Amino acid sequence: MSAIRSMTGFATVRGEAGEVGFTLTMKSVNHRHLDLLVRVPMGMEGLEATLRKLLKERLRRGHVELGVQLDRTVAAGRAELNEAVLAAYVAAYRRAAELHGLAGEPDVNELLRLPGVLSAEASVVRVEESVATPAVVGAMAELLDRFDAVRAVEGEALAAELRAAMARVQVLADEVSRLRNGVAETQVAKLSARLAELLEGVGVEVAQERILVEAAVIAERGDVDEELVRLKTHVGRFVELLDGGGELGRQLDFLLQELNREANTMLSKTGGSVGEAGLKITEAGLQVKVELERAREQVQNIE
């Protein structure tokens, strides 16, 4: 089974190109298509096309940002002596000794610790694009592996939530199937009572067969067997795709649209159901809609 990956991720690696260190940073969020933003240091614009090609080979969807940062400044290992500042400190030391009648000479170690006497310099090292490019490209494999590992962990968590959501939809669909069996009996009883009320005192009797026919017509209008079958079929297909793994985002999104369509039709047909069973059917249908909406939010993050 291929890994299911989230479109949200973050990874970073460090490397060296000659004397210069560099950092690669990569992050992404969900997007309908693959949207790349690559930032490279000034003077290394030719590297951008190479990095974009590498990203397109590994990624399919998401807004992805990749940044390359060079550490051009390195310590030169050289300390500069500020002779004027040192001379001023020595002169001040000797003047103080003279004023107070003290003997001795200033200690060199102590003088070198005084502010401004020594200063360490740093230098900016130039790096050629021909040197940096292979080093950065070589580090991209590790960066992408780390990035995919992070996305796979989150993707598996999303898949677990989606499997749980589909299981709840299946339970709700089974409940609607069970409740539908009692709706027809309720329809007959309600219709019989209503007719008896209307015809009271008129002296006209309505055949039980006629009541059953009318109730059957009403029940047929609210029949959702086909919708329930399609709903359960789509749920099964949804779980099969999750079990197969891979790049599922668009397929799962399409299936959720179909599931939502069946749920809407089911609610429309059962809106007039009577009795306690009818109310429970409506509640179950609404809960199916809630589960599908939650699942849709999760699917938006899957590659």
MOPE-V587423 format. One record per run of one state. SS is the DSSP state (H for helix, E for strand, - for the rest). FROM is the first residue (numbers start at 1). TO is the last residue. If there is no record, write none. Layout:
ss = {SS:SS}
from = {FROM:FROM}
to = {TO:TO}
This chain:
ss = {-:E:-:E:-:E:-:E:-:H:-:E:-:E:-:H:-:H:-:E:-:H:-:H:-:H:-:H:-:H:-:E:-}
from = {1:6:7:9:18:20:30:34:40:46:59:62:72:73:82:83:101:108:113:118:125:129:199:208:222:225:245:249:271:275:300:302:303}
to = {5:6:8:17:19:29:33:39:45:58:61:71:72:81:82:100:107:112:117:124:128:198:207:221:224:244:248:270:274:299:301:302:303}
